[in-house]
Amino acid sequence: MTVLPRVLIVDRCAESREVLRTILQSRGAETLETDRPERACHLADTFRPDVIVLDADSDHSTAFEATNHLREAAGRNDTPIVILGTLRRPCGKLPAGQVLVKPYHYGTLIRRIDDLLAVA
Amino acid sequence: MPSLFVIQGRDQGTRFRLENANVTIGRGSTSTVQLHDTEVSREHAELRRRGDVFLVRDLGSSNGTFVNGKQIKEQELASGDQLQLGRTLLLYTGVPEGRVEDLADKINIVPHQDDDDGSRIVHAMHQSEGSEILSPPSDETTSPWLARARSNLQIMYRTALAVSHTLDIDQLLARIMDMIFEWVDADRGCIMLKDLDTGQLVPKVRRHRRGLQTDERITISQTILDYVVDRNEGVLTSNARDDDRWDAAKSILRLGVREAICVPMQGRYHVVGAIYIDTSLTPQRMLQQGSANKFTQEHLKLMIAIAHQAALAVEDTSYYKAMVQAERLAAVGQTIASLSHHIKNILQGVRGGSYLIEMGMKDHAKAIADGSMDIESAEKAVEIMRKGWGIVEKNQERISTLVLDMLTFSKEREPVPEPANLNELTADVVELMKTRASEESVELVWLPAPTMPTLMFDSESMHRAILNIITNAIDACHEREAGRVEISTQYSHAERMARVQVVDNGSGIEKEDLERIFAAFVSRKGGRGTGLGLPVSQKILEEHGGRIRVESKFGEGSRFTLEFPATMPQAATTGDVLSPVRGSTNVERVSADSSHG
């Protein structure tokens, strides 16, 4: 039985989640999604996704903290992460190409996810 | 927080918040406070926090560091101090000193009946009569000296009043010049201000006595100007032969005498400019008055005093303009940032929708090309395209809303009242919002007033105002399990008021946020909000002579009441036209479920 690659989508915007879910599912991936980074840590630890796509474009301080926690969780589980948006505050060094600045092209995002899934 | 505010120089209008204990000031890019001023050294000065105060220390700069016009090596700064580095002048604002005393406990304002000290009004005088203290007394025996002093004092009083009423420097200078000509018998005059970049005096306003030839150039000696500005002294000059300080000019017998007064405009710490007036005495006039002098030392003193007053006003106006400029720049920056953020999100949505449409078309084309097209794959491709198109349309609506809100907010416009029914209008908005409420799983409850007369209002803009408020209410229920928005209308014949009330059980608004919700570009909805909806709605209600009232409890929900004076159409003023409520009952429920059916 083929194990489907699993992608966790963390985005406050339902529309963006819908677009990414549709694209990834049509490419044969399984998606998990949440609108809050606070909930995403639990999902990341429990379901061990192959890639996390995180929208970090939020001014909210709790969202910022939660984003950092999610990044730590991803690090613990050795899960690659793609961050969407602008990081307004310093949050440590990020590997090159890990951040896609908004407005990004979905083609670029999908290629990035494909690359990470190929390595995982 | 302590700050340095640039009031002069290339960085004028910039405010530097002094967040760190050590702050470096200089031209270099590593400086905490970087000044774009070629006369500032790379590492010019530093500020060190000591408790609540900052010490400024010069770091061996080429041109020195000045506090309130005095060169310093090190000095403690006090709030209001002016720091000069190169051509840049900064205003220091420190932390407020101590606790502000509540004087309400120290001063009692009591009702008249409680006033037990038996005071009564002995004399009363209108405010305008206050200035008459400077008017000449009716007593003719007053000494000439006292009369002159009183007259000068009145001039100063009127100068102070005149210069305090304008925020336009050119207008201010013109007014000062007019006053000088009113009080001093001069032929010509001009005011020069120091150019901030070059330090040179630049003429700003010129006047001449009525009836005098206007095209004659005023020639002012640079030597005199330098003397006045450098020594900070006013001078009275004459080209008569007995005045040997300046080059004596033409023959007094042939051309008469030209006298001039030139005074520095001394501000709080610097000379900001100079005022020059002159007059010519013809030989005939000299013979008539028996003297070769028209200007006296008294005139000189008066001009110095006026120039000082004018300089203070020029400084205040400049600082105020810098402050306004800073506020304006900050507002423009905030507006651009906010709009960019919102447009970016819309663009992201459009890209997402477009990508799905393209994906569906590619899948469809590929299936046809390789002959694998069946009903299921065709439906799948169409479903993806439909989803993408829905997202594109939604974002097209968002950009349209944004543009309309921006137009409404930016334009001063008069509402165009027309006979309309508030029940019907609100019902239209509720109908329009059904899909959105359904998507967010929010129950929409519509409770129209049993009777609603036809009223005069701008139905288009009122539609927009109500739409914005209902949109916000639905968005506020985003995180609620059982979100509910109740919309009702009311008409009070007694108060002659019409109301639309929108009540939600959403997240509510924190007390400290309540004051800011009507400020433009302040949104609590993250990427979903433009921060224009509420200000636009408020503007529309205000245009109708109404207002929006807000009651909210954080975590429990909010109540927004839009109310405006009910104006009847001319024909209906004697008997209100009462419209029946749309639908068979007075209560219409539009729930999330019903919207699917």
Interface residues (C-beta under 8 A of the other chain):
Chain A: R12 C13 E15 S16 E18 V19 L20 T22 I23 S26 D57 S58 D59 H60 K102 P103 Y104 H105 Y106 G107
Chain B: K344 N345 L347 Q348 G349 R351 G352 G353 Y355 L356 M359 D363 I384 K387 G388 I391 K394 G526 G527 R528
